[in-house]
Amino acid sequence: MGLRACFPSRWNFSSRHLNPSQGTIRRPATGQDTEFAPHVTATCKSGTMNIKILFAGPYNGVVHARDFRTPACMTFGNGTASLGLSLNLLAKSGNSEYCGILVSNVSGGDVSNLISRFF
């Protein structure tokens, strides 16, 4: 069995937990976060998950795979309204490119958790 589709094409940020069956990232909105609702798309090709995040305005934060804050698993905002991140879906635990991505041939899905933090 090979890899199948990674995620639905759109996610909705409203908490820190990803529900892959619904393709939703939920994050509690409080204070200044009430309008933080980036548009996220993900595509998979050749063992790589390519993630594009579009923000409503300039973003000066970091996006990383949950619990993996290594160079291969994160990207930094530089004040633009978009970010891109490519994750290796085939890297094994212990590899410098491993970002905690689970590949499940049983369900045919790939699971990754993303967290966004501000500087």
C-alpha positions as CSV (number, residue, x, y, z in Angstrom):
1,M,0.0,0.0,0.0
2,G,1.2,3.5,-0.8
3,L,0.5,6.8,0.7
4,R,-2.9,8.3,0.0
5,A,-4.2,11.8,0.4
6,C,-2.7,13.6,3.3
7,F,-5.4,16.0,4.5
8,P,-8.5,17.7,3.2
9,S,-7.4,20.8,1.2
10,R,-8.6,23.3,3.9
11,W,-8.1,23.4,7.6
12,N,-9.8,25.7,10.2
13,F,-7.6,27.0,13.0
14,S,-9.6,27.3,16.3
15,S,-7.5,25.0,18.9
16,R,-4.2,23.2,19.2
17,H,-5.4,19.8,18.3
18,L,-5.8,18.3,14.8
19,N,-8.7,16.0,14.1
20,P,-7.6,14.3,10.8
21,S,-11.0,12.8,10.2
22,Q,-12.5,16.4,10.0
23,G,-9.3,18.1,8.8
24,T,-9.7,20.7,11.5
25,I,-7.1,22.3,13.8
26,R,-8.9,23.8,16.8
27,R,-7.3,26.5,18.9
28,P,-9.2,28.5,21.6
29,A,-9.6,32.1,20.5
30,T,-8.9,34.6,23.3
31,G,-8.0,38.3,23.3
32,Q,-6.0,39.2,20.3
33,D,-6.4,35.7,18.8
34,T,-10.1,36.2,18.1
35,E,-9.2,37.2,14.5
36,F,-6.4,34.7,14.0
37,A,-7.8,32.4,11.3
38,P,-5.2,31.5,8.7
39,H,-6.1,29.5,5.6
40,V,-4.1,26.3,5.4
41,T,-3.7,24.0,2.4
42,A,-1.7,20.8,2.2
43,T,-0.7,18.6,-0.7
44,C,1.3,15.4,-0.7
45,K,3.6,14.3,-3.5
46,S,6.6,12.0,-3.6
47,G,6.7,11.4,0.2
48,T,6.5,15.1,1.0
49,M,3.7,17.1,2.6
50,N,3.7,20.7,1.3
51,I,1.9,23.1,3.5
52,K,0.9,26.7,2.6
53,I,-0.5,29.0,5.2
54,L,-2.1,32.3,4.3
55,F,-2.6,34.9,7.1
56,A,-4.9,37.9,7.1
57,G,-1.9,40.2,7.6
58,P,1.8,40.2,8.3
59,Y,3.0,37.2,10.4
60,N,6.1,37.3,12.6
61,G,5.8,33.9,14.3
62,V,6.9,30.3,13.9
63,V,5.0,27.3,12.6
64,H,6.3,23.9,13.6
65,A,5.2,20.3,13.7
66,R,3.9,19.5,17.2
67,D,6.7,18.7,19.6
68,F,9.3,18.9,16.8
69,R,11.1,22.3,16.8
70,T,14.0,21.2,14.5
71,P,15.0,23.0,11.3
72,A,13.4,20.4,9.1
73,C,10.1,20.7,11.0
74,M,9.6,24.4,11.3
75,T,9.5,27.7,9.5
76,F,9.6,31.4,10.6
77,G,7.3,34.2,9.5
78,N,9.2,37.2,8.2
79,G,6.4,39.8,8.2
80,T,4.7,38.5,5.0
81,A,1.2,37.2,4.9
82,S,2.1,33.6,3.8
83,L,4.4,30.8,4.9
84,G,5.4,27.5,3.3
85,L,6.6,24.3,5.0
86,S,7.6,21.0,3.5
87,L,7.6,17.9,5.7
88,N,9.2,14.5,4.9
89,L,6.4,11.9,5.3
90,L,8.8,9.0,5.0
91,A,11.5,10.0,7.6
92,K,11.8,7.5,10.4
93,S,12.1,8.3,14.1
94,G,15.7,9.3,14.9
95,N,16.2,10.8,11.4
96,S,16.9,14.6,11.4
97,E,14.0,15.1,9.1
98,Y,11.5,13.2,11.2
99,C,8.7,15.5,12.4
100,G,6.4,13.1,14.2
101,I,4.3,12.3,11.2
102,L,2.3,9.1,11.4
103,V,1.6,7.2,8.2
104,S,-1.2,4.8,8.7
105,N,-1.7,2.3,5.9
106,V,-4.7,0.9,7.7
107,S,-6.8,4.1,7.4
108,G,-4.8,5.3,4.4
109,G,-4.2,8.7,6.1
110,D,-1.2,10.7,7.3
111,V,-1.4,12.5,10.6
112,S,0.6,15.6,11.5
113,N,0.0,18.1,14.3
114,L,0.9,21.7,13.7
115,I,1.2,24.5,16.2
116,S,1.6,28.2,15.5
117,R,3.3,30.4,18.1
118,F,4.0,34.1,18.1
119,F,7.4,35.6,18.8
